[in-house]
C-alpha cells in the first residue's frame, strides 16, 4: 500500500472527522478509499452505459440550436 498526502480546507477535514467520530468509518483513510471506490464504480457504470447506448451519431448543431431556442422561448420566465 502507498501513502498519499492531500491538503484540504478545515471544513472538509471536520466533515471527515465527523464521519469517523460517528463510527461510520474507522479512519479518514477508510472514508477517502470508500469515496474513491464509489467514484470508480460510477465511472465504470457510466462508461458501460455509454457503450451500450449504441453508435455515436453526428451532432446536428442547427437542430440543437433550434431546440434550445424553442425551450427558452417557452420557459415561464420569458412570459412574464
Secondary structure in CASP SS format (residue, H / E / C, confidence):
PFRMAT SS
TARGET T0000
AUTHOR 0000-0000-0000
METHOD secondary structure of the structure
MODEL  1
X C 1.00
X C 1.00
X C 1.00
X C 1.00
X C 1.00
X C 1.00
X C 1.00
X C 1.00
X C 1.00
X H 1.00
X H 1.00
X H 1.00
X H 1.00
X H 1.00
X H 1.00
X H 1.00
X H 1.00
X H 1.00
X H 1.00
X H 1.00
X H 1.00
X C 1.00
X C 1.00
X C 1.00
X C 1.00
X C 1.00
X C 1.00
X H 1.00
X H 1.00
X H 1.00
X H 1.00
X H 1.00
X H 1.00
X H 1.00
X H 1.00
X H 1.00
X H 1.00
X H 1.00
X H 1.00
X H 1.00
X H 1.00
X H 1.00
X H 1.00
X H 1.00
X H 1.00
X H 1.00
X H 1.00
X H 1.00
X H 1.00
X H 1.00
X H 1.00
X H 1.00
X C 1.00
X C 1.00
X C 1.00
X C 1.00
X C 1.00
X C 1.00
X C 1.00
X C 1.00
X H 1.00
X H 1.00
X H 1.00
X H 1.00
X H 1.00
X H 1.00
X H 1.00
X H 1.00
X H 1.00
X H 1.00
X H 1.00
X H 1.00
X H 1.00
X C 1.00
X C 1.00
X H 1.00
X H 1.00
X H 1.00
X H 1.00
X C 1.00
END
